[in-house]
Amino acid sequence: GERWLTQPLSPVLGTTDGEGVAANIRFPSPTRLVDEAVAAASGIEADDDAWAPQRVLWQLLEVIDSCVGGPWGTVLAAHLGDGAGDHRAGRRFATAEHLRDLFRSYEQHRPAMLTEWAAGQDTDGAGGALEPDLHWQAELWRRLRAVLGTPSPAERLDATCEKLIEQPALHDLPARLSVFGATRLSTAQRQVLRALGEHRDVHLWLPHPSPALWASLAHEQPPTRRRTDRTALQVRHPLTASLARDVGELQLLLHDVTTVHHPGDHPSGTLLAEVQAAIRQERPPTQAASADGTIQVHACHGPPRQVEVLREALLRLFQDDDTLEPRDVLVMCPDVETYAPLVRAAFGQPGPGGPSTGAAGHDHPAHGLRVRLADRSLRQTNPLLDTVAGLLDLAQGRVTASQVLDLAATEPVRRRFGFDDDDLDRLRDWAGRAGVRWGIGEQQRAAYALGQVRQGTWTTGLDRILLGVAADETELGHVDTALPLDDVDSSDIELAGQLAELVDRLDEVLTHLQGPQPVRDWIAALTGALELLTDTSDADAWQLAQARRELAEAAEHGHDAELRLADVRVLLRGRLAGRPTRANFRTGSLTVCTMVPMRSVPHRVVALLGLDDGVFPRGGALDGDDVLQRDPCLGERDPRSEDRQLLLDAVMSAGDHLLLLYTGADPVSGATRPPAVPLGELIDVGRSTNYFPIAFMVRQAAWTAGVDLSRAPLPRRPIGLKLGNMLTVATPKGAA
């Protein structure tokens, strides 16, 4: 939201009115702001703290190794497979990382619990005793604290806040602080912001969906436990009751601060405006709206069709409104990695290092739109890091023929060895006819007790290919145990040599990616692998620099720690995964990003892709090791509630149009699929209460324009949705 804030501020912050310049304004996240204040008061920089996540992980790993045999750690020992053979050894680093994240969560949301643990009391920090099967966590944390030799941030929190109050000049924060867009603040963040507010103006600008709801809950006292919260029973609007728990809990936790309502200008006369007004005023909608298309729900046949329907819907909006620009459109999805390549294909965007198709002569009008993909993983934006991940997969698996050929087809590898598309097709043909199945040689086969079986390996396959360059099978017959591969011309000598060189170098690389070894050796092996197997153009030289930097930073604080291959995969998994980045809203491009908090800044058109059942909201079983999830307190993080809040934020941030898309039918069988539960609640409210007038409809998207519906697995009649006593009939229009 930085750019969204800067643009309206620029006309009023210049030396003269209307100057249009906003500079020297810092936009740290709430977490960063709090960390800076704490560092100034404690004298310990966040990155230098012994409890910093990137540092404490390696110490925790050592503590786990030294304590796993103790009587208090039988639960942990059983999980790690102590004495049960080698099959669980790969859990070691993943377990340490998971426990590090749990301790970090406790530090932020329930610091009182860690303070009591430090005093030797096994409590849950909220007035209850720690459950017996979790006592090992308290003991493990105490042993970690003893090794680090310094109090944890949770123990230092009260003293830090007192110091911020007593010595406000300790840090150089301005006299006025503004926090925008938060829907959840941790206990530690609230405590530090309150301390800063003793001598400064601290303003929390909260996007609340319903001022009427805020007023009705203004005098409620917050309960400690979430299970005792009864304020949801006072909520009259069904959508607010089911989707707004996050912001409602934050309001309760801020019950003693001064509140000011700043009403905005809201449009009227459309279905979307009526829905938003009903939520704001805590009432069912009373004004009937026409079929204006301001709210659209599209049921599609899989993610690819969702993107195509979105494309056509956006083009129709651009066609109908000359004032609408790509920068006015925000597209969010729960899983950006799934939809990013589909968006690139549908909108004609270039892949990493590839040419753009959005130039003159494009085949589709959407190819002329500027689209920006945010929150991509490093694997997707840097092909060299994708190669690193692929090599780790090869080292963990059987090194199948298809895996090696897929590696050869990646841009950095094919550039290194000079493969073109015809060469790759030729290599696949050779590998198939030479009988290559899996394994380079004995090393990979030995892991499966098949070290003496050479048939089907790359070694025997290459023998056949290289012999085939010299002669065909009718001229030489068998040479030892190898039969020359037929139809390998003398002109293929260079290609065969390149393949042999690739396999030989890959064998060398995989040899160094085995067995327990210090993390610095793992990083050296992966860096060396990039030198042996990949190459980049001068324009893409940054990719190698970034890859080296990421690998070095991953091992920055754990050079001597011994890791297995499975540990290294976990170590790099988080660094290579997608992460929220600067979305750079309002830069002139249509933005596609992940659904994360504080992203739903106002846009004229808001579209949500992938609201599929089982995908949204984020699910999964409760973490049995998480103390907070056993009996959560008010305001503690819940991913499912967070996603529900994101849907409500999207509804309220849409200015002109709201587009919601989900997989409503199996793309193969045509079987009906339900929408995500929160989206289903949106539709169910309409069915049961006449919440939506007849204009609201679920549109069943056909496969494509001109499709023969008699052969497609789609209903051959219009789709009907009963809304109370009304019936909406929608016929697909055009391609959608």
BAKOL-940166 format. One line per 4 residues: number of its first residue (from 1); their letters; for each residue y, x, z of C-alpha. Coordinates in steps of 0.5 Angstrom, whole numbers. Each point is the difference from the previous one (the first is absolute). Layout:
! BAKOL-940166
NUM> A> Y X Z | ...
This chain:
! BAKOL-940166
1> GERW> 0 0 0 | 5 6 0 | 2 -1 -7 | 1 -8 1
5> LTQP> 4 2 6 | 4 5 -3 | 3 -4 -6 | 3 -6 4
9> LSPV> 3 6 5 | 3 4 -5 | 6 -5 -2 | 2 0 8
13> LGTT> -1 7 2 | 4 4 -5 | 7 3 2 | 3 -6 -4
17> DGEG> -3 -7 -1 | -4 -1 -6 | -1 8 -1 | -8 -1 -1
21> VAAN> -2 6 4 | -5 0 6 | -2 8 2 | -2 3 6
25> IRFP> -4 -6 3 | -6 2 3 | -6 -5 -1 | -6 3 5
29> SPTR> -5 -5 1 | -1 -3 7 | -5 5 2 | 4 6 -3
33> LVDE> 6 -2 4 | -4 -1 7 | -3 7 -1 | 6 3 -1
37> AVAA> 3 -3 6 | -6 2 4 | 0 7 -3 | 8 1 2
41> ASGI> -2 -3 7 | -6 4 1 | 1 6 -3 | -6 0 -4
45> EADD> 0 -1 -8 | -5 -5 -2 | -3 4 -5 | -1 6 5
49> DAWA> -3 -5 6 | -7 2 2 | -1 -7 -1 | 2 -1 -7
53> PQRV> -5 -3 -4 | -1 6 -5 | -1 4 6 | -4 -4 5
57> LWQL> -5 -1 -5 | -3 7 1 | 0 0 7 | -3 -6 1
61> LEVI> -6 2 -5 | -1 6 5 | 0 -4 6 | -5 -5 -3
65> DSCV> -5 6 -2 | 1 3 7 | -1 -7 4 | -5 -4 -4
69> GGPW> -6 2 4 | 3 -2 6 | -3 -6 4 | 7 -4 -1
73> GTVL> 0 1 -7 | -7 -3 -2 | 3 -6 -4 | 4 6 -4
77> AAHL> -6 4 -1 | -5 -5 -2 | 5 -2 -6 | 1 7 -2
81> GDGA> -8 1 0 | 0 5 5 | -8 2 0 | -1 -5 -5
85> GDHR> -1 5 -6 | 5 2 -5 | 2 -7 -4 | 5 -2 5
89> AGRR> 4 7 0 | 5 -2 -5 | 3 -5 5 | 3 5 4
93> FATA> 7 1 -3 | 0 -7 -2 | -1 -2 7 | 5 5 3
97> EHLR> 5 -3 -5 | -1 -7 2 | 1 1 7 | 6 4 -1
101> DLFR> 3 -6 -4 | -2 -5 6 | 3 5 5 | 6 0 -4
105> SYEQ> 0 -8 0 | -1 0 7 | 6 5 1 | 5 -5 -4
109> HRPA> -2 -7 2 | -3 1 7 | 3 6 3 | -2 -2 7
113> MLTE> -7 0 -1 | 0 8 -2 | 5 1 6 | -5 -3 5
117> WAAG> -6 4 -4 | 4 6 2 | 0 -2 7 | -8 -1 0
121> QDTD> 0 -7 0 | -4 -4 -5 | 4 -6 -2 | 2 -3 -6
125> GAGG> 8 0 1 | 1 -7 1 | -3 -1 7 | -7 0 -2
129> ALEP> -6 5 1 | -2 3 -6 | -7 -2 -2 | -6 4 2
133> DLHW> -2 2 -7 | 7 3 -2 | 0 4 6 | -2 6 -4
137> QAEL> 7 -1 -4 | 4 1 7 | -4 7 2 | 1 2 -7
141> WRRL> 7 -1 0 | 1 4 6 | -4 6 -2 | 4 0 -6
145> RAVL> 6 0 4 | -2 6 4 | -2 4 -6 | 7 -1 -3
149> GTPS> 3 1 7 | 6 -4 -1 | 2 -8 2 | -1 -5 -6
153> PAER> 6 -3 -3 | -2 -7 4 | 1 4 6 | 6 3 -2
157> LDAT> 3 -7 -2 | 3 -2 6 | 3 6 2 | 3 1 -7
161> CEKL> 3 -7 0 | 3 2 7 | 3 6 -3 | 3 -4 -6
165> IEQP> 4 -4 4 | 2 5 5 | 2 5 -6 | 2 -4 -6
169> ALHD> 3 6 -3 | -6 4 0 | -1 -2 -8 | 5 -1 -5
173> LPAR> -2 -8 -2 | 6 -4 -2 | 3 -5 4 | -3 -5 -4
177> LSVF> -7 -1 -2 | -3 -5 -4 | -7 -2 -1 | -2 -4 -6
181> GATR> -6 -4 -2 | -5 1 6 | -5 -5 1 | -4 4 6
185> LSTA> 3 5 4 | -5 4 5 | 1 0 7 | 2 7 0
189> QRQV> 5 -1 -6 | 3 -6 4 | 1 4 7 | 4 6 -4
193> LRAL> 4 -5 -4 | 2 -3 7 | 2 6 3 | 4 2 -6
197> GEHR> 3 -7 1 | 3 2 6 | 6 4 -3 | 0 -2 -7
201> DVHL> 0 -6 -4 | -7 -1 -3 | -1 -6 -4 | -7 -3 -3
205> WLPH> 1 -3 -6 | -6 -5 0 | -2 -4 -6 | -3 -6 4
209> PSPA> -2 -6 -5 | 2 -6 5 | 6 0 4 | -2 -6 3
213> LWAS> -6 3 2 | 4 6 3 | 4 -5 4 | -6 -4 3
217> LAHE> -3 6 2 | 6 4 3 | -1 -2 7 | -8 1 0
221> QPPT> -2 6 5 | -5 5 -4 | -7 0 3 | -4 6 1
225> RRRT> -6 -2 -4 | -1 -3 -7 | -5 -5 2 | 5 -3 5
229> DRTA> 5 -1 -5 | 2 -7 -1 | 6 0 -4 | -4 -1 -7
233> LQVR> -1 -7 3 | 8 -2 0 | 0 2 -8 | 1 -6 -4
237> HPLT> -1 3 -7 | -7 1 -2 | 2 7 -4 | 4 3 5
241> ASLA> -5 -2 6 | -6 4 -5 | 4 6 -3 | 6 2 5
245> RDVG> -4 2 6 | 3 7 -1 | 7 -1 0 | -1 -6 5
249> ELQL> -3 5 5 | 6 5 -1 | 5 -5 2 | -4 -2 6
253> LLHD> 0 8 2 | 8 0 -1 | 1 -6 4 | 5 3 4
257> VTTV> 5 3 -5 | 6 -3 -3 | -1 -4 -6 | 4 -2 -6
261> HHPG> -2 -4 -6 | 3 2 -7 | -1 -6 -4 | 0 2 -8
265> DHPS> 1 -4 -6 | -6 -4 -2 | -1 -3 -7 | -2 -7 -1
269> GTLL> -3 -5 -5 | -6 4 -1 | -7 -1 2 | 0 7 3
273> AEVQ> 7 -1 4 | -3 -6 3 | -6 3 2 | 4 6 3
277> AAIR> 5 -5 3 | -6 -4 4 | -2 6 3 | 7 2 2
281> QERP> 1 -6 3 | -7 -1 3 | -1 -7 -3 | -5 -3 -6
285> PTQA> 4 0 -7 | 3 -7 -1 | 4 2 -7 | -5 -1 -6
289> ASAD> 1 5 -5 | -1 0 -7 | -6 4 -4 | 5 6 -1
293> GTIQ> -5 6 1 | 3 3 6 | -6 1 3 | -6 1 -4
297> VHAC> -7 1 2 | -5 3 -5 | -8 0 1 | -2 6 -5
301> HGPP> -7 3 -2 | 1 6 3 | 5 6 1 | 1 1 -7
305> RQVE> 1 -7 -2 | 5 0 6 | 4 5 -3 | 0 -3 -7
309> VLRE> 3 -7 3 | 5 4 4 | 3 3 -6 | 0 -6 -4
313> ALLR> 3 -4 6 | 6 6 1 | 1 0 -8 | 1 -8 1
317> LFQD> 5 1 5 | 4 6 -3 | 0 -5 -6 | 3 -6 3
321> DDTL> 5 4 4 | 4 5 -3 | 3 3 6 | -7 1 3
325> EPRD> -1 8 0 | -6 4 2 | 3 3 6 | 0 -7 2
329> VLVM> -7 -1 1 | -5 3 5 | -7 0 -1 | -5 1 6
333> CPDV> -7 0 1 | -5 2 6 | -4 5 -4 | 5 4 -5
337> ETYA> -5 5 -2 | -4 -6 -3 | 6 -3 -4 | 3 7 -2
341> PLVR> -4 1 -6 | 0 -7 -2 | 8 0 1 | 0 6 -4
345> AAFG> -4 -3 -6 | 3 -7 0 | 7 3 0 | -1 6 -4
349> QPGP> 2 5 5 | -2 7 -1 | -6 3 5 | 1 6 4
353> GGPS> 2 5 -6 | -1 -5 -5 | 5 -2 -6 | 3 -7 1
357> TGAA> -1 -5 -4 | 6 -4 2 | 4 3 -6 | 2 -3 -7
361> GHDH> -6 -3 -3 | -3 -3 6 | -5 -5 -1 | 2 -5 5
365> PAHG> 7 -2 3 | -2 2 7 | -1 7 -2 | 8 1 -1
369> LRVR> 0 -1 8 | 2 5 5 | -6 0 5 | 0 5 6
373> LADR> -7 0 4 | 2 2 7 | -5 2 6 | -5 4 -5
377> SLRQ> -5 4 3 | 0 8 -1 | -6 -1 -4 | 3 -4 -5
381> TNPL> 7 3 -1 | -3 7 0 | -6 2 -4 | -2 6 3
385> LDTV> -1 -3 7 | -4 -5 -3 | -4 6 -3 | -1 2 7
389> AGLL> -2 -6 3 | -5 -1 -6 | -3 7 2 | -1 -2 7
393> DLAQ> -4 -6 -3 | -4 5 -4 | -2 4 6 | -2 -6 4
397> GRVT> -4 -3 -6 | -6 2 -5 | 5 3 -5 | -2 -5 -5
401> ASQV> 1 1 -8 | 5 -6 0 | 4 3 6 | 1 7 -4
405> LDLA> 2 -3 -6 | 5 -5 3 | 3 7 3 | 0 3 -6
409> ATEP> 4 -6 -3 | 5 1 5 | 7 2 -3 | 0 7 4
413> VRRR> -7 2 -1 | 0 -2 -7 | 7 4 -1 | -3 6 3
417> FGFD> -6 0 -4 | 3 -3 -7 | -4 -6 0 | 2 -6 -5
421> DDDL> -2 -7 0 | -5 2 -6 | -3 6 4 | -1 -5 6
425> DRLR> -4 -5 -4 | -4 6 -3 | -1 3 7 | -3 -7 3
429> DWAG> -5 0 -6 | -2 7 1 | -1 -2 8 | -4 -6 -2
433> RAGV> -5 3 -5 | -1 6 4 | -2 -4 6 | 5 2 5
437> RWGI> -1 -5 6 | 3 3 6 | 1 7 4 | 2 6 -3
441> GEQQ> -6 4 2 | -4 1 6 | 6 0 5 | 1 -7 -1
445> RAAY> -8 -2 -1 | -2 4 7 | 5 -5 4 | -5 -6 -2
449> ALGQ> -7 5 0 | 0 0 -7 | 2 8 -1 | -6 2 -4
453> VRQG> 1 -6 -5 | 5 3 -5 | -1 -6 -6 | 6 -4 -1
457> TWTT> 5 5 3 | 7 3 -3 | -4 7 0 | -6 -3 -4
461> GLDR> 5 -4 -5 | 5 6 -1 | -6 4 -2 | -2 -5 -5
465> ILLG> 7 -1 -3 | 1 7 0 | -6 2 -4 | 1 -6 -5
469> VAAD> 6 4 -2 | -4 5 -2 | -6 -4 -4 | -3 -7 0
473> ETEL> -6 -2 4 | -4 1 -7 | 2 7 -1 | -1 3 7
477> GHVD> -5 -5 4 | 0 1 7 | 4 6 3 | -4 1 7
481> TALP> 1 -7 3 | 6 -2 -4 | 0 -4 -7 | 6 1 -4
485> LDDV> 5 -6 -1 | 0 -2 -7 | 6 -2 -4 | 5 5 4
489> DSSD> 3 4 -6 | 3 7 0 | 7 -3 0 | -2 -2 7
493> IELA> 0 7 3 | 7 0 3 | -1 -7 3 | -7 1 3
497> GQLA> 3 7 3 | 5 -4 3 | -5 -5 3 | -4 5 3
501> ELVD> 6 4 3 | 2 -7 3 | -7 -1 3 | 0 7 2
505> RLDE> 7 0 4 | -2 -7 3 | -6 3 3 | 4 6 3
509> VLTH> 5 -5 3 | -6 -5 3 | -3 6 3 | 6 1 4
513> LQGP> 1 -7 2 | -6 0 4 | -2 1 8 | 4 0 6
517> QPVR> 6 5 -1 | 7 1 3 | 5 -5 -3 | 4 6 -3
521> DWIA> -6 2 -4 | -1 -7 -3 | 7 0 -2 | 0 7 -3
525> ALTG> -7 -3 -4 | 4 -6 -2 | 6 4 -3 | -4 4 -3
529> ALEL> -4 -5 -4 | 7 -3 -3 | 1 7 -2 | -7 1 -3
533> LTDT> 0 -8 -3 | 7 -2 -2 | 6 1 -3 | 7 -3 -1
537> SDAD> 5 0 -5 | 7 3 2 | 3 -7 1 | -6 -2 5
541> AWQL> 0 7 4 | 3 -4 6 | -7 -3 0 | -3 7 2
545> AQAR> 5 1 5 | -1 -7 3 | -7 1 1 | 0 7 3
549> RELA> 6 -3 5 | -5 -6 2 | -6 4 1 | 4 5 4
553> EAAE> 3 -5 4 | -7 -3 1 | -2 6 4 | 6 2 3
557> HGHD> -2 -1 7 | -7 1 0 | -2 7 -4 | -5 2 4
561> AELR> -4 -7 1 | -7 0 -3 | -1 -6 -4 | -5 -3 -4
565> LADV> 1 -3 -7 | 0 -7 2 | 5 2 5 | 5 3 -5
569> RVLL> -1 -6 -4 | 3 -4 6 | 5 5 1 | 3 -1 -7
573> RGRL> -1 -7 -1 | 6 -2 4 | 4 5 -4 | -2 -3 -7
577> AGRP> 0 -7 2 | 6 -5 -2 | 5 0 5 | 7 -4 0
581> TRAN> 5 4 -3 | 8 -1 -2 | -1 -6 -4 | 7 1 -3
585> FRTG> 2 -7 -1 | 6 -2 -5 | -1 6 -4 | 0 -4 -7
589> SLTV> -8 -1 0 | -5 -5 2 | -3 2 6 | -7 0 2
593> CTMV> -2 2 7 | -5 -1 6 | 1 -6 5 | 2 4 6
597> PMRS> 5 -2 5 | 8 0 -1 | -1 0 -8 | 2 -7 -1
601> VPHR> 7 1 -1 | 3 -6 -4 | -1 0 -8 | 1 -6 -5
605> VVAL> -7 0 -2 | -6 2 5 | -7 0 -2 | -6 2 4
609> LGLD> -7 2 -4 | -7 0 3 | 1 -5 5 | -8 -1 0
613> DGVF> -5 -2 5 | -3 6 4 | 6 5 -2 | 6 -4 3
617> PRGG> 1 0 6 | -3 7 2 | -7 -2 3 | -5 4 3
621> ALDG> -4 0 7 | 4 2 6 | 0 7 2 | -5 0 6
625> DDVL> 3 7 3 | 8 -3 0 | 2 -2 7 | 6 -4 -3
629> QRDP> -5 -4 -4 | -4 -2 5 | 5 -5 4 | 7 2 -4
633> CLGE> 7 -1 3 | 6 -3 -3 | 3 4 -6 | -6 4 -1
637> RDPR> -2 1 -7 | -5 -4 -4 | -1 1 -7 | -2 -7 -2
641> SEDR> 7 -3 3 | 4 6 -3 | -3 -2 -7 | 2 -8 2
645> QLLL> 7 2 2 | 0 4 -7 | -1 -7 -4 | 5 -4 4
649> DAVM> 5 6 -1 | -1 0 -7 | 1 -8 -1 | 6 1 4
653> SAGD> 3 6 -4 | -1 -4 -7 | 6 -2 -3 | -1 -4 -6
657> HLLL> -8 1 -1 | -6 1 4 | -6 2 -4 | -7 0 4
661> LYTG> -6 2 -4 | -8 1 2 | -7 0 -3 | -2 -7 0
665> ADPV> -6 0 -4 | -5 6 -1 | 1 3 -7 | -7 1 -2
669> SGAT> -3 -7 2 | 6 -4 1 | -2 -2 7 | 6 -3 4
673> RPPA> 3 5 5 | 5 -2 6 | 6 3 1 | 2 4 6
677> VPLG> 0 -4 7 | 8 1 1 | 1 -2 -8 | -5 -6 1
681> ELID> 3 -2 7 | 7 -1 -5 | -4 -4 -4 | -4 -4 5
685> VGRS> 7 -2 4 | 2 -3 -7 | -7 -4 0 | 1 -3 7
689> TNYF> 7 -1 1 | 3 -1 -7 | 4 6 2 | 1 2 -8
693> PIAF> 2 -5 -4 | -3 -2 -7 | 3 6 -3 | -4 5 4
697> MVRQ> -7 2 -4 | -5 5 -1 | -1 3 -7 | -6 1 -3
701> AAWT> 1 6 -4 | -4 0 -7 | -3 7 -2 | 5 1 -6
705> AGVD> 3 -4 -5 | -4 -3 -6 | -6 0 4 | -6 -4 -1
709> LSRA> -1 -4 6 | -6 -3 -2 | -3 7 1 | 4 2 6
713> PLPR> -3 -1 7 | 7 -4 2 | 0 -8 1 | 2 -3 -7
717> RPIG> 5 -5 4 | 6 1 3 | 0 2 7 | 2 -5 6
721> LKLG> 2 1 7 | 1 -6 5 | 6 1 4 | -1 -5 5
725> NMLT> 1 -7 -4 | 2 4 -6 | -3 3 -5 | 2 6 -4
729> VATP> -2 1 -7 | 1 7 -3 | -2 2 -7 | 0 7 -2
733> KGAA> 6 2 -4 | 0 5 -6 | -4 6 3 | 1 -2 7
